[in-house]
């Protein structure tokens, strides 16, 4: 059943829906907005921001038309924007093979701000993040989609502005000076990892593989379905037009996220909240808040995408400055190991680069093979530490639910 409004509620100790925060409350009832924000990020790690500025239904409808137009274009056109054409991890990636043993088939398009490279990509006298993250986008070479690039650039600016507004409010909700956000995020000099994702439904898998994919999604901790936390960003923003996104609630249950834009007729299996944006806590915020706001495991569940249809989502990851330690808000020195599994002294720029290299091996093989071999061991250890910390904090959150409700259920 489709509804046009969603709200957070608990039955017993089980969170049933993602908490909702209304942007309009910021002007009419600021304390309520901050309280709702604090509850959502401390008790869930995800929220649905309704009436998100710049992301109303008209804009989202236009955005999904343009992005679906790109993904529906002939492959020879999409390949002109292939991600391996440059070392900057910008551009198109082909659909992942359905027979590789994972529960998703996905193609995507990576983009960022148009930036002039600060140096040659192989200039090892410069930090690796300056060589990898700063560069131009790779756009499709065609006259058949004139609205695609302008739309993505508008989306980028909208997301960027919202991230900074929301970031300062999140710091305020922690009881800290909102200007602390600017210590780690320079509005005019950003590092960004943003994506357009196109997920296929279960029917693209061979018939004998479909049953295995279903079994994998029935397991809470299957390694084959892409459950993860977003480690590098402070928060992630996302709009989407089909069911699929699932989030682990505090008690270890998968709950469905809503759709933010209706682009197809018929019933949706989750609520539709036009003009909303989904927000989730990243590993950076988990550390800077000393675990008060913990990053949350999430995944895209292929079995929720209706047969014959596909799902488009547009996640946005603004990254913190990559030099120096991340010192939690209100502190002046970095602790040896923070509440989020974050160790002082780590090379955060190298970590972010290794994350990109591991995600897009076609670029790494061509441009970054040696660097990746040097970075991958340390990066894996850091990801494991952060993920373990997220599990621990989620378990503690679940205990709070049981204590608050007097329930022993999990």
Number of C-alpha atoms within 10 A of each C-alpha: 8 14 12 11 13 18 12 15 14 12 8 16 22 21 23 17 22 24 24 22 26 16 18 15 16 14 9 10 11 13 13 14 20 19 12 19 25 22 19 23 23 22 20 27 29 32 25 29 22 23 19 21 16 17 22 17 18 12 16 23 18 12 22 22 14 20 24 17 14 19 19 10 13 9 11 11 15 21 18 16 22 23 25 22 18 19 21 24 31 26 26 26 22 15 14 14 14 18 13 10 12 16 28 27 20 20 18 21 25 22 25 27 21 12 13 9 15 13 15 12 21 14 11 11 8 13 14 19 20 20 21 26 26 23 22 19 20 23 20 20 13 11 7 12 14 10 16 18 15 11 16 19 15 14 18 18 13 15 25 19 14 16 22 17 13 16 21 17 22 22 20 17 20 18 11 16 14 17 13 16 23 14 12 19 20 14 12 6 10 18 21 19 20 22 21 24 22 19 23 24 22 27 16 16 18 11 10 8 16 17 12 14 21 16 11 18 21 11 11 13 12 13 13 15 21 17 19 16 21 21 26 24 21 25 26 23 23 20 25 27 23 26 26 26 22 20 24 22 26 27 21 19 15 19 17 24 25 32 29 30 24 18 14 10 6 8 10 20 18 20 20 24 22 24 22 29 26 22 22 28 27 24 29 24 28 32 28 23 23 18 22 20 29 32 34 28 24 22 19 22 24 26 19 19 22 19 13 10 13 19 22 23 22 21 19 25 24 22 23 24 18 20 13 13 18 25 19 21 20 13 9 8 11 15 16 10 12 20 21 27 22 25 19 17 13 16 17 20 22 23 23 22 25 26 19 19 24 15 12 15 15 18 23 21 13 12 20 19 14 10 17 21 12 12 16 18 11 14 22 15 11 18 21 12 15 25 22 14 23 25 19 16 23 26 16 13 21 23 19 16 23 18 12 11 15 11 13 11 13 14
